[in-house]
Amino acid sequence: MRRVSVVGSSGSGKTTTARRIAAALDLSYVELDDLHWGANWAQASAEELRNRVTAATAGEAWVVDGNYQSKLGTLVWERADTVVWVNPPLWRVMWQSVTRTVRRAATQEELWSGNREGWGGLMFWRGEDSILWWAWTTYGRTRDRYETAMSEGPYAALDWHRLRTRRDVERLLASIT
């Protein structure tokens, strides 16, 4: 476990898990959101993001946190030896998304490139502008994509860890330290 891709739905706990894995293994931590989001929520193009990720994963040991398959394809998995899929039930994803969004909006926590989440992230009816809408509507297809990837095709040969509970996360961390 030297080149680790940590994936999962928005609000699944992948960032917390990825940071803990990176710390436990003393590996560099790469947050795809940080490479993707520019000032004023400007998104990197697919080419820009691929170039940034290629540079960030040029070394022999790292933990990459995030998905972005629509822009990256399988770039991270082509370099990874391990995939950690943080896959709690939908109710937990939604709870974590709500509490995270409330905390970020209330504290005006600085995110990537100086961006901050506002209260609009809680407004489900705002469609893709709402992190809650995004978490709710992408959960099923994210689950289906990773279930397929871990069971068939070229990436099924990677070392997969599907973490459904916090206890699963703790067991994985205990096994690598």
Secondary structure, DSSP 8 states (H G I E B T S, - for coil): --EEEEEE-TTSSHHHHHHHHHHHHT-EEEEHHHHHB-GGG-B--HHHHHHHHHHHT-SS-EEEE---HHHHTTHHHHH-SEEEEE---HHHHHHHHHHHHHHHHHHT---GGG----GGGG-GGGGGG-HHHHHHHHHHHHHHHHHHHHHSSGGGGSEEEEE-SHHHHHHHHHHH-
